[in-house]
Amino acid sequence: MRNYRGVLLVSGPLENYELTDSAEFIFRAVDGDNSVEQIGAMLSEHYEVPFSDAVNDVAEFIADLVENRIIEIV
């Protein structure tokens, strides 16, 4: 993880990501304690988007991070 010119960059063995504001919000909320639904609720409130859309976005983004071995679910 690196902040470059105000943009958060995360790298894994398969992919590199330049995170948007909402992706950074999700990435920072993934702490081992928050569930997908909890992060979705936070995202929904922060960006004023429907809860179900936020949860779907969180689940999809986390799945991408896991698939590209940037995070690991234990």
BAFI-3210 file (N, C-alpha, C; in Angstrom, 3 decimals, decimal comma, padded with zeros to 6 digits):
// residues 74
n [1|2|3|4|5|6|7|8|9|10|11|12|13|14|15|16|17|18|19|20|21|22|23|24|25|26|27|28|29|30|31|32|33|34|35|36|37|38|39|40|41|42|43|44|45|46|47|48|49|50|51|52|53|54|55|56|57|58|59|60|61|62|63|64|65|66|67|68|69|70|71|72|73|74]
n.u [000,860|000,549|000,695|000,417|000,847|-001,576|-003,232|-004,277|-002,422|-002,451|-000,831|-000,491|000,532|-000,559|-002,048|-002,209|-003,670|-005,174|-006,781|-010,088|-011,920|-014,122|-013,379|-011,048|-012,200|-013,637|-011,493|-009,981|-011,797|-011,878|-011,008|-010,950|-012,771|-015,133|-018,061|-019,130|-021,676|-021,696|-019,673|-020,836|-023,066|-021,792|-020,609|-022,893|-024,103|-022,093|-021,698|-024,239|-025,841|-028,014|-028,472|-028,427|-027,105|-024,634|-023,707|-023,486|-021,472|-019,342|-018,997|-018,266|-015,894|-014,254|-014,111|-012,620|-010,189|-009,436|-009,259|-007,108|-005,132|-004,548|-005,722|-006,505|-008,919|-009,617]
n.v [-001,166|002,174|005,697|007,795|010,823|011,650|009,533|006,330|003,443|-000,021|-003,136|-006,430|-009,837|-010,434|-008,296|-004,692|-001,955|001,194|003,054|004,293|006,917|005,720|003,022|003,103|003,813|001,458|-000,401|000,498|-000,011|-002,728|-004,691|-007,000|-007,123|-005,814|-006,726|-007,617|-006,563|-004,594|-002,870|-002,186|-000,766|001,424|002,533|003,096|005,061|007,049|007,754|008,147|006,208|003,538|000,953|-001,811|-001,691|-000,716|-002,817|-004,868|-003,750|-003,657|-006,407|-007,356|-005,904|-006,771|-009,480|-009,285|-008,334|-010,518|-012,541|-011,600|-011,822|-009,781|-009,320|-011,610|-013,907|-015,245]
n.w [000,000|-000,858|-000,842|-003,449|-004,823|-003,698|-004,234|-003,355|-003,687|-004,123|-004,059|-005,303|-005,846|-008,304|-009,380|-009,587|-007,964|-008,368|-006,231|-006,158|-004,479|-003,134|-003,233|-001,709|000,718|001,303|001,349|003,546|005,548|005,755|008,145|009,540|011,542|010,767|009,014|005,656|005,320|007,315|006,426|004,026|004,992|006,163|003,882|002,377|003,958|004,014|001,288|000,457|-000,953|-002,064|000,339|-000,451|-002,926|-002,090|-000,423|-002,321|-003,954|-002,130|-001,555|-004,097|-004,599|-002,475|-003,129|-005,512|-004,450|-002,878|-004,828|-006,294|-004,495|-002,665|-000,257|002,390|003,375|006,436]
ca.u [000,000|001,346|-000,010|001,200|000,162|-002,934|-003,993|-003,823|-002,079|-002,225|-000,243|-000,454|001,360|-001,223|-002,616|-002,014|-004,896|-005,217|-008,110|-010,957|-012,278|-014,997|-012,602|-010,186|-013,077|-013,881|-010,213|-009,607|-012,781|-011,625|-010,089|-011,095|-013,900|-016,335|-018,608|-019,479|-022,885|-021,339|-018,951|-021,862|-023,862|-020,944|-020,477|-024,209|-024,305|-021,080|-021,873|-025,680|-026,298|-028,849|-027,764|-028,204|-026,058|-023,365|-023,288|-023,046|-020,191|-018,347|-018,750|-017,555|-014,545|-013,511|-013,849|-011,501|-008,974|-009,086|-008,859|-005,791|-004,259|-004,169|-006,133|-006,825|-009,990|-009,277]
ca.v [000,000|003,389|006,897|008,466|012,020|011,700|008,354|005,127|002,330|-001,294|-004,102|-007,838|-010,577|-010,571|-007,038|-003,434|-001,160|002,603|003,051|005,457|007,302|004,719|001,794|003,336|003,753|000,036|-001,031|000,877|-000,580|-004,165|-004,758|-008,272|-007,027|-005,383|-007,639|-006,999|-005,769|-003,410|-001,955|-001,678|000,247|002,626|003,082|003,627|006,310|008,039|008,190|008,314|005,280|002,496|-000,058|-003,041|-001,400|-000,591|-004,155|-005,570|-003,184|-004,103|-007,831|-007,503|-005,377|-007,683|-010,688|-008,961|-008,266|-011,890|-013,246|-011,102|-012,085|-008,555|-009,631|-013,018|-014,133|-016,391]
ca.w [000,000|-000,971|-001,260|-004,485|-005,320|-003,184|-004,645|-002,675|-004,567|-003,440|-004,984|-004,958|-006,804|-009,601|-009,875|-008,873|-007,985|-008,019|-005,631|-006,156|-003,114|-002,519|-003,058|-000,556|001,889|001,563|001,687|004,917|006,478|005,868|009,280|010,242|012,469|010,047|008,013|004,379|005,545|008,099|005,538|003,105|005,702|006,280|002,532|002,031|004,693|003,631|-000,097|000,220|-001,988|-001,468|001,120|-001,220|-003,919|-001,369|-000,002|-003,533|-004,359|-001,152|-001,772|-005,366|-004,450|-001,602|-003,918|-006,399|-003,648|-002,494|-006,045|-006,701|-003,344|-001,973|001,109|002,605|004,344|007,288]
c.u [000,903|000,461|000,895|000,381|-001,310|-003,815|-003,407|-003,615|-001,873|-001,755|-000,327|000,393|000,744|-001,664|-002,161|-003,298|-004,595|-006,638|-008,834|-011,260|-013,128|-014,267|-011,656|-010,994|-013,316|-012,594|-009,823|-010,570|-012,608|-010,556|-010,167|-012,243|-015,204|-016,765|-018,866|-020,696|-022,580|-020,600|-019,921|-022,708|-023,067|-020,812|-021,778|-024,455|-023,357|-021,330|-023,338|-026,153|-027,153|-028,002|-027,449|-027,134|-024,690|-022,842|-022,787|-021,681|-019,069|-017,991|-017,932|-016,105|-013,694|-013,185|-012,685|-010,181|-008,501|-008,565|-007,458|-004,767|-003,708|-004,583|-006,465|-007,925|-009,654|-010,438]
c.v [001,224|004,541|007,650|009,598|012,061|010,530|007,139|004,016|001,095|-002,291|-005,492|-008,548|-010,658|-009,246|-005,875|-002,635|000,281|002,831|004,384|005,799|006,236|003,398|001,933|003,263|002,295|-000,633|-000,736|000,300|-002,084|-004,342|-006,074|-008,284|-006,685|-006,436|-006,882|-006,092|-004,504|-002,390|-001,362|-000,600|001,543|003,325|003,758|004,979|007,401|008,611|008,359|007,503|004,215|001,405|-001,296|-002,848|-001,349|-001,963|-004,958|-005,070|-003,643|-005,564|-008,059|-007,031|-006,297|-008,976|-010,459|-008,923|-009,655|-012,647|-012,853|-011,128|-010,823|-008,658|-011,109|-013,097|-015,388|-016,751]
c.w [000,000|-001,419|-002,227|-005,068|-004,921|-003,566|-003,929|-003,700|-003,712|-004,484|-004,415|-005,989|-008,198|-010,213|-009,012|-009,018|-007,629|-007,519|-005,793|-004,704|-002,429|-002,304|-001,874|000,741|002,283|002,056|003,129|005,954|006,666|006,947|010,047|011,223|011,757|009,039|006,714|004,559|006,335|007,240|004,522|003,736|005,835|004,930|002,099|002,692|004,193|002,232|-000,498|-000,986|-001,312|-000,803|000,285|-002,287|-003,254|-000,949|-001,201|-003,995|-003,430|-001,397|-003,047|-005,246|-003,578|-002,342|-004,880|-005,637|-003,238|-003,710|-006,489|-005,571|-002,697|-000,509|001,174|003,654|005,115|008,172]
res [m|r|n|y|r|g|v|l|l|v|s|g|p|l|e|n|y|e|l|t|d|s|a|e|f|i|f|r|a|v|d|g|d|n|s|v|e|q|i|g|a|m|l|s|e|h|y|e|v|p|f|s|d|a|v|n|d|v|a|e|f|i|a|d|l|v|e|n|r|i|i|e|i|v]
***
